[in-house]
């Protein structure tokens, strides 16, 4: 086995162990010994790659944030453009599907970090990233975007960002999440349905 392949295999074993242990006992209760035992590696091997469990968490989250930011920069314009379409389409773009495939592939890690046993700051970090990309998109589209005058612009951005983020996070945390194509259709449909249209009551009974 080549050196690079060995390193990748070791890091994957450590990250897989991190996911298992977060779900079992919570990040705060994890020790390096737990990680090395679960990953079946020596402490020395662990310390070659990470200073401690916090360095591991930081490196894992930083990699996720970089990947997600890159995907969102391509995904967000496509996703938000659906909001301006008058008719619902059930054909998500390849860019949207690629982004959702990434989330789906990494769903166990993301779900663990987003859980109550994971990193309590990760939701905030993710929201900050979404906000950064949304603001960049709207700044790039300055002069071309019209806002509903009944709602202040900062609230419009917050509503749009929270709606997308809440759907993605809820999806990732499900025991049996839908396939990326199915959740893409749900996201698109949600853009054309007002909250008061989601449910109705039978008043005749």
Beta strands, then each sheet from edge to edge (+ up, - down):
end
